[in-house]
Amino acid sequence: MLEKGINQSIEFDDQDGPNTIYSVLFQGEKPIATARLLVIDSQTVRIGRVATTKVFRGRGFGRTVVQSLENYASEAGAQTVELHAELTAAAFYEMFGYQREGQVYQEDGIACVTLKKTLH
């Protein structure tokens, strides 16, 4: 949020609450990677707000939080995971089996694309 210059008032929304599912990795007491899971319907979930602290990138922590939410969703019966990714991060998700759908769009002033993955 700070790195991208996104205003805190739009980073947290009505989907953030006590029943929201998050995956967070810590080093000691410091969070270093996180992601959020939202239920779209009985078959579909959306992973979002994926972030890794800059000094910890490239070590697989982002992949770990995404995979933990995929596993959670699969165990809960979801068949499809979607996410809205920054265009610059799309290749990251494609390495894990996500496929782009639709056109590039702007979200909070940042070029984004929707990606989807079928869970097994």
N, CA, C and O atoms as a MOPAC input file, in Angstrom:
PM7 MOZYME 1SCF
protein

 N      0.82000 1    -1.17000 1     0.00000 1
 C      0.00000 1     0.00000 1     0.00000 1
 C      0.87800 1     1.25300 1     0.00000 1
 O      0.68500 1     2.15000 1    -0.82000 1
 N      1.82700 1     1.31000 1     0.90700 1
 C      2.71200 1     2.47200 1     0.95800 1
 C      3.61700 1     2.52300 1    -0.26400 1
 O      3.82600 1     3.58600 1    -0.84800 1
 N      4.15300 1     1.36700 1    -0.64800 1
 C      5.06400 1     1.30400 1    -1.79300 1
 C      4.38500 1     1.74900 1    -3.08100 1
 O      5.00200 1     2.42100 1    -3.90800 1
 N      3.12000 1     1.37800 1    -3.25800 1
 C      2.37700 1     1.70600 1    -4.47200 1
 C      1.67700 1     3.05300 1    -4.38400 1
 O      1.11200 1     3.52200 1    -5.37200 1
 N      1.70800 1     3.67200 1    -3.22600 1
 C      1.05600 1     4.96300 1    -3.05800 1
 C     -0.45600 1     4.86600 1    -3.01000 1
 O     -1.15300 1     5.80700 1    -3.39000 1
 N     -0.97600 1     3.72300 1    -2.54000 1
 C     -2.42000 1     3.52800 1    -2.44500 1
 C     -2.89800 1     4.07500 1    -1.10200 1
 O     -2.32700 1     3.77300 1    -0.05400 1
 N     -3.94200 1     4.87400 1    -1.15300 1
 C     -4.48900 1     5.47500 1     0.04200 1
 C     -5.05500 1     4.40300 1     0.97200 1
 O     -5.77600 1     3.51100 1     0.52500 1
 N     -4.73500 1     4.48500 1     2.24400 1
 C     -5.18200 1     3.50200 1     3.22600 1
 C     -6.70900 1     3.40200 1     3.27200 1
 O     -7.24900 1     2.33100 1     3.55000 1
 N     -7.40300 1     4.49800 1     3.00400 1
 C     -8.86000 1     4.49000 1     3.07400 1
 C     -9.48800 1     3.59100 1     2.01400 1
 O    -10.61800 1     3.14000 1     2.19900 1
 N     -8.78900 1     3.31500 1     0.90200 1
 C     -9.33000 1     2.40400 1    -0.10500 1
 C     -8.70100 1     1.01300 1    -0.03800 1
 O     -9.18300 1     0.08400 1    -0.68500 1
 N     -7.64700 1     0.86800 1     0.72700 1
 C     -7.01100 1    -0.44500 1     0.85700 1
 C     -7.85800 1    -1.37600 1     1.71700 1
 O     -7.95900 1    -2.56700 1     1.42100 1
 N     -8.45300 1    -0.85900 1     2.75300 1
 C     -9.31700 1    -1.64900 1     3.62100 1
 C    -10.75800 1    -1.33900 1     3.25500 1
 O    -11.13400 1    -0.17800 1     3.09700 1
 N    -11.57300 1    -2.40200 1     3.12000 1
 C    -12.94700 1    -2.20600 1     2.67100 1
 C    -13.91800 1    -2.99500 1     3.53700 1
 O    -13.53800 1    -3.54500 1     4.57000 1
 N    -15.17200 1    -3.04400 1     3.10900 1
 C    -16.19600 1    -3.73100 1     3.90300 1
 C    -16.02700 1    -5.24800 1     3.90100 1
 O    -16.75000 1    -5.94600 1     4.61200 1
 N    -15.08800 1    -5.76800 1     3.11700 1
 C    -14.80200 1    -7.20700 1     3.11800 1
 C    -13.82100 1    -7.59900 1     4.22900 1
 O    -13.67200 1    -8.78000 1     4.54500 1
 N    -13.15900 1    -6.60400 1     4.81400 1
 C    -12.21200 1    -6.86100 1     5.89800 1
 C    -12.97100 1    -6.85600 1     7.21700 1
 O    -13.50400 1    -5.83000 1     7.63900 1
 N    -13.01300 1    -8.01300 1     7.86000 1
 C    -13.73100 1    -8.11100 1     9.12100 1
 C    -13.30500 1    -9.32900 1     9.89500 1
 O    -12.40200 1   -10.05300 1     9.47800 1
 N    -13.94400 1    -9.56000 1    11.01400 1
 C    -13.53700 1   -10.67800 1    11.88100 1
 C    -13.71300 1   -12.05900 1    11.24900 1
 O    -13.05900 1   -13.01300 1    11.67000 1
 N    -14.58800 1   -12.18200 1    10.24300 1
 C    -14.80400 1   -13.48200 1     9.60000 1
 C    -14.04200 1   -13.64300 1     8.29000 1
 O    -14.16300 1   -14.67500 1     7.62900 1
 N    -13.26300 1   -12.64200 1     7.90800 1
 C    -12.48100 1   -12.70900 1     6.68000 1
 C    -11.31600 1   -13.67200 1     6.87900 1
 O    -10.71400 1   -13.71900 1     7.95200 1
 N    -11.00900 1   -14.43100 1     5.84900 1
 C     -9.92400 1   -15.41500 1     5.92000 1
 C     -8.66900 1   -14.81000 1     5.29800 1
 O     -8.68600 1   -14.33600 1     4.16200 1
 N     -7.59100 1   -14.83700 1     6.06000 1
 C     -6.30000 1   -14.32600 1     5.61800 1
 C     -5.24500 1   -15.41100 1     5.77700 1
 O     -5.37900 1   -16.30600 1     6.61200 1
 N     -4.21800 1   -15.32400 1     4.98400 1
 C     -3.01500 1   -16.11900 1     5.17900 1
 C     -1.89900 1   -15.11400 1     5.42700 1
 O     -1.67600 1   -14.21500 1     4.61700 1
 N     -1.20600 1   -15.26600 1     6.53700 1
 C     -0.14600 1   -14.32900 1     6.89600 1
 C      1.07600 1   -15.11700 1     7.36100 1
 O      0.97300 1   -16.00100 1     8.21100 1
 N      2.23100 1   -14.78600 1     6.79300 1
 C      3.49800 1   -15.36100 1     7.24100 1
 C      4.22800 1   -14.32200 1     8.07700 1
 O      4.24700 1   -13.13600 1     7.74600 1
 N      4.81900 1   -14.78100 1     9.15100 1
 C      5.53400 1   -13.89700 1    10.05900 1
 C      7.00000 1   -14.29200 1    10.15900 1
 O      7.35300 1   -15.46200 1    10.00800 1
 N      7.83700 1   -13.31600 1    10.41100 1
 C      9.20500 1   -13.55800 1    10.86600 1
 C      9.21300 1   -12.97400 1    12.27500 1
 O      9.21600 1   -11.75700 1    12.45800 1
 N      9.21500 1   -13.85700 1    13.25700 1
 C      9.01500 1   -13.40600 1    14.62500 1
 C      7.60800 1   -12.85300 1    14.73200 1
 O      6.64100 1   -13.55500 1    14.43600 1
 N      7.48300 1   -11.61300 1    15.14800 1
 C      6.17200 1   -10.97600 1    15.25400 1
 C      5.86800 1   -10.06200 1    14.07400 1
 O      4.81100 1    -9.43200 1    14.03900 1
 N      6.77800 1    -9.98200 1    13.11200 1
 C      6.62100 1    -9.07800 1    11.97200 1
 C      5.98400 1    -9.81200 1    10.78800 1
 O      6.54200 1   -10.80200 1    10.31400 1
 N      4.81600 1    -9.34300 1    10.29500 1
 C      4.23300 1    -9.96400 1     9.09900 1
 C      5.09400 1    -9.64200 1     7.87400 1
 O      5.49800 1    -8.49900 1     7.66300 1
 N      5.36400 1   -10.68500 1     7.07000 1
 C      6.21400 1   -10.47900 1     5.89500 1
 C      5.49600 1   -10.78700 1     4.57700 1
 O      5.93700 1   -10.35300 1     3.51300 1
 N      4.38600 1   -11.53900 1     4.64900 1
 C      3.59800 1   -11.83400 1     3.45000 1
 C      2.15800 1   -12.09300 1     3.87100 1
 O      1.90000 1   -12.63800 1     4.94400 1
 N      1.22100 1   -11.69400 1     3.01100 1
 C     -0.19300 1   -11.85600 1     3.34300 1
 C     -1.03600 1   -11.97000 1     2.08500 1
 O     -0.62300 1   -11.55800 1     1.00100 1
 N     -2.21800 1   -12.53400 1     2.24800 1
 C     -3.21600 1   -12.61300 1     1.18300 1
 C     -4.58100 1   -12.78100 1     1.84400 1
 O     -4.68200 1   -13.22500 1     2.98800 1
 N     -5.63000 1   -12.41600 1     1.10100 1
 C     -6.99500 1   -12.47000 1     1.62500 1
 C     -7.84500 1   -13.35500 1     0.72300 1
 O     -7.66200 1   -13.36300 1    -0.49400 1
 N     -8.77400 1   -14.10200 1     1.31800 1
 C     -9.67900 1   -14.97200 1     0.57600 1
 C    -11.11000 1   -14.48300 1     0.74900 1
 O    -11.56900 1   -14.27400 1     1.87200 1
 N    -11.80800 1   -14.30200 1    -0.35800 1
 C    -13.21600 1   -13.93400 1    -0.33800 1
 C    -14.01800 1   -15.00800 1    -1.05500 1
 O    -13.59500 1   -15.51400 1    -2.09400 1
 N    -15.16600 1   -15.35400 1    -0.50900 1
 C    -16.05700 1   -16.32300 1    -1.13700 1
 C    -16.97100 1   -15.56700 1    -2.10100 1
 O    -17.68100 1   -14.64400 1    -1.70400 1
 N    -16.94300 1   -15.97000 1    -3.36900 1
 C    -17.79900 1   -15.35900 1    -4.38200 1
 C    -19.12900 1   -16.10800 1    -4.44300 1
 O    -20.19700 1   -15.49600 1    -4.42800 1
 N    -19.05400 1   -17.43300 1    -4.51300 1
 C    -20.22700 1   -18.30200 1    -4.45100 1
 C    -19.75600 1   -19.67900 1    -3.99400 1
 O    -18.59000 1   -19.83500 1    -3.63100 1
 N    -20.62600 1   -20.67300 1    -4.00400 1
 C    -20.26900 1   -21.98700 1    -3.45900 1
 C    -19.13800 1   -22.67000 1    -4.21700 1
 O    -18.51000 1   -23.58700 1    -3.68800 1
 N    -18.86900 1   -22.24200 1    -5.44000 1
 C    -17.83900 1   -22.87200 1    -6.25500 1
 C    -16.62100 1   -21.99300 1    -6.52000 1
 O    -15.59800 1   -22.47900 1    -7.00100 1
 N    -16.72700 1   -20.70100 1    -6.20800 1
 C    -15.69800 1   -19.74900 1    -6.61100 1
 C    -15.24700 1   -18.87900 1    -5.45000 1
 O    -16.05700 1   -18.37900 1    -4.67000 1
 N    -13.92700 1   -18.71000 1    -5.35400 1
 C    -13.35100 1   -17.79800 1    -4.36400 1
 C    -12.43000 1   -16.82100 1    -5.08200 1
 O    -11.99700 1   -17.06400 1    -6.20800 1
 N    -12.13900 1   -15.71900 1    -4.41400 1
 C    -11.20800 1   -14.74100 1    -4.96500 1
 C    -10.09800 1   -14.50300 1    -3.95100 1
 O    -10.35300 1   -14.19900 1    -2.78500 1
 N     -8.86900 1   -14.64600 1    -4.41700 1
 C     -7.70900 1   -14.31100 1    -3.59700 1
 C     -7.29400 1   -12.90300 1    -3.97500 1
 O     -7.22900 1   -12.55900 1    -5.15600 1
 N     -7.01800 1   -12.10200 1    -2.98000 1
 C     -6.60800 1   -10.73100 1    -3.23100 1
 C     -5.70800 1   -10.21200 1    -2.13400 1
 O     -5.38600 1   -10.90900 1    -1.17200 1
 N     -5.31300 1    -8.97100 1    -2.30800 1
 C     -4.47100 1    -8.29300 1    -1.33800 1
 C     -3.19600 1    -9.09000 1    -1.04400 1
 O     -2.71300 1    -9.11700 1     0.08800 1
 N     -2.66100 1    -9.73800 1    -2.08600 1
 C     -1.42000 1   -10.50200 1    -1.94700 1
 C     -0.26300 1    -9.50500 1    -1.88700 1
 O     -0.11100 1    -8.65400 1    -2.76300 1
 N      0.53700 1    -9.62700 1    -0.84800 1
 C      1.65700 1    -8.70200 1    -0.69300 1
 C      2.76900 1    -9.35400 1     0.10700 1
 O      2.52400 1   -10.09200 1     1.06100 1
 N      3.98200 1    -9.06900 1    -0.29700 1
 C      5.17600 1    -9.50400 1     0.43500 1
 C      6.04100 1    -8.27700 1     0.65700 1
 O      6.26100 1    -7.48500 1    -0.25900 1
 N      6.52700 1    -8.12800 1     1.87300 1
 C      7.42200 1    -7.02400 1     2.18500 1
 C      8.60700 1    -7.06700 1     1.22200 1
 O      9.15500 1    -8.13500 1     0.94700 1
 N      8.99100 1    -5.91200 1     0.72000 1
 C      9.98200 1    -5.82000 1    -0.35000 1
 C     11.25800 1    -6.62500 1    -0.07000 1
 O     11.74200 1    -7.31900 1    -0.96500 1
 N     11.80500 1    -6.55400 1     1.12100 1
 C     13.06900 1    -7.24700 1     1.41000 1
 C     12.91400 1    -8.77200 1     1.44400 1
 O     13.91500 1    -9.48800 1     1.43600 1
 N     11.67000 1    -9.27900 1     1.48300 1
 C     11.44600 1   -10.72700 1     1.52800 1
 C     10.95500 1   -11.29500 1     0.20100 1
 O     10.67200 1   -12.49000 1     0.11700 1
 N     10.84800 1   -10.47400 1    -0.83000 1
 C     10.38600 1   -10.95600 1    -2.12900 1
 C     11.42600 1   -11.87400 1    -2.76500 1
 O     12.62400 1   -11.78000 1    -2.49900 1
 N     10.92000 1   -12.76200 1    -3.61400 1
 C     11.79900 1   -13.68100 1    -4.33000 1
 C     12.18400 1   -14.90600 1    -3.53000 1
 O     13.04500 1   -15.67500 1    -3.95800 1
 N     11.56700 1   -15.10500 1    -2.38100 1
 C     11.90100 1   -16.25100 1    -1.52100 1
 C     10.76200 1   -17.26400 1    -1.41500 1
 O     10.85100 1   -18.21800 1    -0.64200 1
 N      9.68600 1   -17.06200 1    -2.19000 1
 C      8.57600 1   -18.01300 1    -2.20600 1
 C      7.48500 1   -17.73900 1    -1.18900 1
 O      6.55400 1   -18.53400 1    -1.06200 1
 N      7.57500 1   -16.63100 1    -0.45900 1
 C      6.57700 1   -16.35500 1     0.57200 1
 C      5.22400 1   -15.99400 1    -0.03300 1
 O      4.18900 1   -16.39600 1     0.49900 1
 N      5.21100 1   -15.24500 1    -1.13200 1
 C      3.96000 1   -14.92500 1    -1.81500 1
 C      3.27900 1   -16.17900 1    -2.31400 1
 O      2.06600 1   -16.34200 1    -2.17500 1
 N      4.06200 1   -17.05700 1    -2.89200 1
 C      3.51100 1   -18.33000 1    -3.36400 1
 C      2.93400 1   -19.12900 1    -2.19600 1
 O      1.88400 1   -19.75700 1    -2.33500 1
 N      3.59900 1   -19.11200 1    -1.06700 1
 C      3.13200 1   -19.86200 1     0.10100 1
 C      1.77400 1   -19.36700 1     0.58200 1
 O      0.89100 1   -20.18100 1     0.85500 1
 N      1.58300 1   -18.05500 1     0.69100 1
 C      0.29200 1   -17.55600 1     1.18300 1
 C     -0.82200 1   -17.82400 1     0.16700 1
 O     -1.95200 1   -18.11800 1     0.55500 1
 N     -0.51400 1   -17.72700 1    -1.12200 1
 C     -1.51500 1   -18.02900 1    -2.14900 1
 C     -1.88200 1   -19.51000 1    -2.09900 1
 O     -3.06400 1   -19.85300 1    -2.11000 1
 N     -0.88900 1   -20.38400 1    -2.04600 1
 C     -1.17000 1   -21.82100 1    -2.00900 1
 C     -1.93300 1   -22.22900 1    -0.75700 1
 O     -2.77300 1   -23.12700 1    -0.81100 1
 N     -1.65500 1   -21.58900 1     0.36000 1
 C     -2.38200 1   -21.93600 1     1.58400 1
 C     -3.86200 1   -21.59900 1     1.43300 1
 O     -4.71700 1   -22.34300 1     1.91400 1
 N     -4.17500 1   -20.48500 1     0.77000 1
 C     -5.57800 1   -20.13100 1     0.55400 1
 C     -6.21600 1   -21.01700 1    -0.51100 1
 O     -7.40000 1   -21.33900 1    -0.41200 1
 N     -5.45600 1   -21.41700 1    -1.52300 1
 C     -5.97800 1   -22.37000 1    -2.50600 1
 C     -6.33600 1   -23.68000 1    -1.81000 1
 O     -7.40000 1   -24.24300 1    -2.06500 1
 N     -5.46900 1   -24.16300 1    -0.94600 1
 C     -5.72900 1   -25.40200 1    -0.21100 1
 C     -6.96600 1   -25.28300 1     0.66600 1
 O     -7.79700 1   -26.19000 1     0.70500 1
 N     -7.08300 1   -24.16900 1     1.36400 1
 C     -8.24900 1   -23.92400 1     2.20600 1
 C     -9.52200 1   -23.94500 1     1.36000 1
 O    -10.50600 1   -24.58700 1     1.72600 1
 N     -9.49600 1   -23.24400 1     0.23500 1
 C    -10.65300 1   -23.16600 1    -0.64700 1
 C    -11.02100 1   -24.54200 1    -1.20600 1
 O    -12.19800 1   -24.89500 1    -1.27300 1
 N    -10.01700 1   -25.30900 1    -1.60300 1
 C    -10.25800 1   -26.64600 1    -2.14600 1
 C    -10.90800 1   -27.54000 1    -1.09800 1
 O    -11.86300 1   -28.25900 1    -1.39600 1
 N    -10.39900 1   -27.49800 1     0.11400 1
 C    -10.97200 1   -28.30100 1     1.20200 1
 C    -12.40400 1   -27.88300 1     1.52800 1
 O    -13.19400 1   -28.69500 1     2.00800 1
 N    -12.74000 1   -26.61800 1     1.26900 1
 C    -14.09200 1   -26.11400 1     1.51500 1
 C    -15.02300 1   -26.38700 1     0.33500 1
 O    -16.20700 1   -26.05600 1     0.39900 1
 N    -14.50500 1   -26.99100 1    -0.74800 1
 C    -15.33200 1   -27.37600 1    -1.88100 1
 C    -15.32100 1   -26.43500 1    -3.07000 1
 O    -16.04600 1   -26.66100 1    -4.03800 1
 N    -14.51900 1   -25.39100 1    -3.01900 1
 C    -14.43800 1   -24.47100 1    -4.16000 1
 C    -13.78600 1   -25.17200 1    -5.34800 1
 O    -12.92800 1   -26.03900 1    -5.18100 1
 N    -14.20300 1   -24.78500 1    -6.53700 1
 C    -13.65800 1   -25.36300 1    -7.76300 1
 C    -12.76700 1   -24.38600 1    -8.52200 1
 O    -11.88000 1   -24.79500 1    -9.27000 1
 N    -13.01100 1   -23.08500 1    -8.32200 1
 C    -12.31000 1   -22.06700 1    -9.09600 1
 C    -11.80600 1   -20.96500 1    -8.18400 1
 O    -12.50000 1   -20.52900 1    -7.26500 1
 N    -10.57900 1   -20.52100 1    -8.45600 1
 C    -10.00300 1   -19.36500 1    -7.76900 1
 C     -9.78900 1   -18.29200 1    -8.82100 1
 O     -9.27400 1   -18.56300 1    -9.90600 1
 N    -10.18400 1   -17.08500 1    -8.49100 1
 C     -9.88900 1   -15.95900 1    -9.36700 1
 C     -9.13100 1   -14.91500 1    -8.57400 1
 O     -9.18600 1   -14.88400 1    -7.34500 1
 N     -8.43700 1   -14.07900 1    -9.28100 1
 C     -7.77700 1   -12.94500 1    -8.63500 1
 C     -7.64100 1   -11.81100 1    -9.61900 1
 O     -7.58400 1   -12.01100 1   -10.83200 1
 N     -7.59100 1   -10.62400 1    -9.07000 1
 C     -7.36300 1    -9.41000 1    -9.84600 1
 C     -5.94100 1    -8.98800 1    -9.53100 1
 O     -5.64600 1    -8.53600 1    -8.42500 1
 N     -5.07000 1    -9.13700 1   -10.50600 1
 C     -3.64600 1    -8.88800 1   -10.27700 1
 C     -3.17700 1    -7.65500 1   -11.02600 1
 O     -3.69800 1    -7.30900 1   -12.08600 1
 N     -2.18900 1    -7.00700 1   -10.45200 1
 C     -1.51900 1    -5.95000 1   -11.19100 1
 C     -0.90400 1    -6.60100 1   -12.42200 1
 O     -0.38400 1    -7.71400 1   -12.35300 1
 N     -0.96800 1    -5.91100 1   -13.52700 1
 C     -0.44900 1    -6.45700 1   -14.78400 1
 C      0.99900 1    -6.90300 1   -14.63200 1
 O      1.39900 1    -7.91800 1   -15.20200 1
 N      1.78100 1    -6.15600 1   -13.87200 1
 C      3.19100 1    -6.50400 1   -13.67600 1
 C      3.37200 1    -7.78300 1   -12.87300 1
 O      4.46500 1    -8.35000 1   -12.87100 1
 N      2.32500 1    -8.25700 1   -12.18700 1
 C      2.42100 1    -9.47500 1   -11.37700 1
 C      1.76400 1   -10.67900 1   -12.04000 1
 O      1.81900 1   -11.78200 1   -11.49500 1
 N      1.14900 1   -10.49500 1   -13.19700 1
 C      0.41500 1   -11.58200 1   -13.84900 1
 C      1.29400 1   -12.80400 1   -14.09700 1
 O      0.84700 1   -13.93100 1   -13.87900 1
 N      2.51700 1   -12.61200 1   -14.54100 1
 C      3.41600 1   -13.74300 1   -14.82200 1
 C      3.70400 1   -14.55300 1   -13.55900 1
 O      3.88600 1   -15.76800 1   -13.62900 1
 N      3.74400 1   -13.89000 1   -12.41200 1
 C      3.94200 1   -14.57100 1   -11.12500 1
 C      2.84500 1   -15.61500 1   -10.92200 1
 O      3.13500 1   -16.75700 1   -10.56500 1
 N      1.59900 1   -15.23200 1   -11.14600 1
 C      0.47500 1   -16.14100 1   -10.94000 1
 C      0.38700 1   -17.19100 1   -12.04700 1
 O     -0.04300 1   -18.31700 1   -11.79900 1
 N      0.78600 1   -16.83700 1   -13.24700 1
 C      0.76300 1   -17.80100 1   -14.34500 1
 C      1.71100 1   -18.96000 1   -14.07600 1
 O      1.47400 1   -20.06900 1   -14.55400 1
 N      2.78100 1   -18.72800 1   -13.32000 1
 C      3.70200 1   -19.81800 1   -12.95800 1
 C      3.00900 1   -20.87500 1   -12.10400 1
 O      3.47400 1   -22.01300 1   -12.03500 1
 N      1.91000 1   -20.51700 1   -11.45800 1
 C      1.18800 1   -21.43800 1   -10.58000 1
 C     -0.09900 1   -21.94300 1   -11.21000 1
 O     -0.95800 1   -22.48700 1   -10.51500 1
 N     -0.24400 1   -21.76800 1   -12.53200 1
 C     -1.38900 1   -22.31900 1   -13.23600 1
 C     -2.55700 1   -21.38200 1   -13.46900 1
 O     -3.59400 1   -21.81300 1   -13.97300 1
 N     -2.41900 1   -20.12100 1   -13.11900 1
 C     -3.48800 1   -19.16000 1   -13.39100 1
 C     -3.44600 1   -18.75200 1   -14.85700 1
 O     -2.37900 1   -18.68900 1   -15.46700 1
 N     -4.62600 1   -18.47400 1   -15.41300 1
 C     -4.72100 1   -18.03800 1   -16.80400 1
 C     -5.46800 1   -16.71500 1   -16.87200 1
 O     -6.45900 1   -16.50100 1   -16.17400 1
 N     -4.96600 1   -15.83400 1   -17.73100 1
 C     -5.58800 1   -14.51200 1   -17.88200 1
 C     -6.94800 1   -14.63800 1   -18.54600 1
 O     -7.16000 1   -15.46700 1   -19.43000 1
 N     -7.86900 1   -13.78400 1   -18.09200 1
 C     -9.19200 1   -13.68900 1   -18.70000 1
 C     -9.53300 1   -12.22700 1   -18.89200 1
 O     -9.33000 1   -11.40800 1   -17.99500 1
 N    -10.04700 1   -11.90200 1   -20.05700 1
 C    -10.50800 1   -10.54700 1   -20.30200 1
 C     -9.38100 1    -9.58200 1   -20.61100 1
 O     -8.23500 1    -9.96500 1   -20.84500 1
 N     -9.75900 1    -8.31600 1   -20.60100 1
 C     -8.86300 1    -7.23300 1   -20.96700 1
 C     -8.22300 1    -6.59900 1   -19.73900 1
 O     -8.68300 1    -6.79400 1   -18.61400 1
 N     -7.17600 1    -5.85200 1   -19.96600 1
 C     -6.52600 1    -5.08000 1   -18.91100 1
 C     -7.46700 1    -3.95300 1   -18.50600 1
 O     -8.12100 1    -3.35300 1   -19.35900 1
 N     -7.54000 1    -3.66400 1   -17.21900 1
 C     -8.38200 1    -2.58900 1   -16.70200 1
 C     -7.62300 1    -1.85700 1   -15.60400 1
 O     -6.58600 1    -2.32000 1   -15.13100 1
 N     -8.15300 1    -0.72100 1   -15.21400 1
 C     -7.54200 1     0.09800 1   -14.16300 1
 C     -8.25800 1    -0.15300 1   -12.83900 1
 O     -9.48700 1    -0.13800 1   -12.77300 1
 N     -7.48700 1    -0.38000 1   -11.80400 1
 C     -8.03200 1    -0.52000 1   -10.45300 1
 C     -7.16400 1     0.33100 1    -9.54100 1
 O     -5.96600 1     0.08000 1    -9.40800 1
 N     -7.75600 1     1.32400 1    -8.92000 1
 C     -7.01500 1     2.26500 1    -8.07000 1
 C     -5.85900 1     2.91500 1    -8.83700 1
 O     -4.80800 1     3.20400 1    -8.26400 1
 N     -6.06500 1     3.14100 1   -10.14300 1
 C     -5.05500 1     3.79700 1   -10.96700 1
 C     -3.92000 1     2.89400 1   -11.41000 1
 O     -2.91200 1     3.37700 1   -11.92500 1
 N     -4.07000 1     1.57400 1   -11.21600 1
 C     -3.02200 1     0.61100 1   -11.56300 1
 C     -3.57700 1    -0.36200 1   -12.60700 1
 O     -4.69600 1    -0.85200 1   -12.45800 1
 N     -2.80500 1    -0.64600 1   -13.66000 1
 C     -3.22400 1    -1.59800 1   -14.69300 1
 C     -3.31500 1    -2.99800 1   -14.09000 1
 O     -2.35700 1    -3.48900 1   -13.49300 1
 N     -4.48100 1    -3.63800 1   -14.25200 1
 C     -4.73100 1    -4.96300 1   -13.66700 1
 C     -5.33500 1    -5.89200 1   -14.70300 1
 O     -5.80200 1    -5.46600 1   -15.75900 1
 N     -5.31100 1    -7.18400 1   -14.36600 1
 C     -5.90800 1    -8.21300 1   -15.20700 1
 C     -6.49600 1    -9.27700 1   -14.27800 1
 O     -5.97500 1    -9.52100 1   -13.19000 1
 N     -7.59600 1    -9.91200 1   -14.72500 1
 C     -8.21000 1   -11.00800 1   -13.97000 1
 C     -7.56400 1   -12.31400 1   -14.41300 1
 O     -7.36000 1   -12.54800 1   -15.60400 1
 N     -7.24900 1   -13.15600 1   -13.44400 1
 C     -6.70500 1   -14.49000 1   -13.72000 1
 C     -7.54500 1   -15.51600 1   -12.97400 1
 O     -8.08700 1   -15.23200 1   -11.90600 1
 N     -7.64800 1   -16.72100 1   -13.55200 1
 C     -8.42600 1   -17.78900 1   -12.92000 1
 C     -7.65400 1   -19.09400 1   -12.95500 1
 O     -6.80000 1   -19.32600 1   -13.81000 1
 N     -7.99200 1   -19.94200 1   -11.98500 1
 C     -7.36700 1   -21.25700 1   -11.88000 1
 C     -8.41600 1   -22.24200 1   -11.40400 1
 O     -9.19900 1   -21.94500 1   -10.50200 1
 N     -8.42600 1   -23.42900 1   -12.02400 1
 C     -9.30600 1   -24.50000 1   -11.58700 1
 C     -8.57000 1   -25.31700 1   -10.52700 1
 O     -7.42400 1   -25.72200 1   -10.72200 1
 N     -9.24300 1   -25.55000 1    -9.40700 1
 C     -8.66200 1   -26.35400 1    -8.33000 1
 C     -8.91500 1   -27.82500 1    -8.58400 1
 O     -9.92400 1   -28.18800 1    -9.18800 1
 N     -8.01800 1   -28.66700 1    -8.13300 1
 C     -8.16100 1   -30.11900 1    -8.33200 1
 C     -8.49400 1   -30.79300 1    -7.04100 1
 O     -8.65400 1   -32.01400 1    -7.00500 1

